[in-house]
Amino acid sequence: MNSTHIGSTLNDFLEEEGILEEVQTRAIKEVIAWQLVEAMKAQSLTKSRMATLLRTSRSQVDRLLNPASDVTLSSLQRAATLVGRKIQIELV
């Protein structure tokens, strides 16, 4: 058994592997997509209705809710506002 990583954190391991930033970005996108879906469910908004309200296509809403896709901050903000939420970003 290789004990190279015993006592190190997951972040240490991911950084060592050179994928920390990628994993953190994906995790943030997963959470935001999940929060949007939950807010849509709470308001009984379908993806089609969301697309209509955002004046975009259903495929664009699918893209917005797909953590693997790159989306703009303005798109996220518009979607968040539509479901009564805000996007909060801060540097720490």
N, C-alpha and C positions, 0 to 999 in steps of 0.2 A: 504494500500500500504506500502510495506516495503522500508524504505529509507536508508537501511544499506550501499548501494553502491553509494548514491548520493554524487557527488564531487570526487569520486575516478576515476582512469583511467581504461581503459580496461586491461592494464597490471597488475594493482593492483588486479583487479577481477580475472584474470586468475591465478595469483600467489597464491591468496587466495584459489582458487579451486585446486591448485597443478598441473595445466596443462600448465603453461606459456611456459616452455621449449619445450614441445611437439607441441604446437600451433606455436611457432616461427620456429621450425624445419620444420614443414609441410608447412608453408608459404614460406620459402626459397626454398624448393623443388618444390612447385607449380610455383614459379617465374622462376626458372632455367628450368624446363620442358617446360613452355610456351615460354621462350626465345629460347630454342633449336628448338621447333616446328616452331616458326616464322622464324628462320634462315633457317630451312630446306625448308619451303615454298618459301622463297625468292630465294632459289637456285634450286627450283623445285626438291628437293630430296624426294623420297618416303622412307618409312620405310624400304622397301625391299632393295632399293639401298644403304641406310645408313648402313644396316646390312652387305651388301657385302663389302662396303668400310671399315667398321670397322672389317671385318673378324669375324663376329659373326652371330648369328641367328636373325631372325625377332622378335622372342619372347624376346630376350635379349634387342633389341631396344625398344620394348613395355615396358619392365621393366624399362629401363633407362628413359623413358618419363612418367612413372607413379609415381606421387609424393608419393604414399603410399608405394612404394618399396624402400628398402635400396640399394643404389648403391655406388660403390667406387669412390673416388676422381679421380683416374686414368681413370676410365671409362668416367666420366664427362669431364675430360681434353681431352681425345681422341676425343670424340664427338664434343666438342667445337672447337678444332683445325680443325676438318674436315669441319666445317661450317664457318671457318675463324674467330672464336672468341677465347677469352681467359677466363679462370676461374680466378677470383680475390678473394682471401680470406684474411681477415685481422681481427685482434683482436682489439676490441675497448673497 
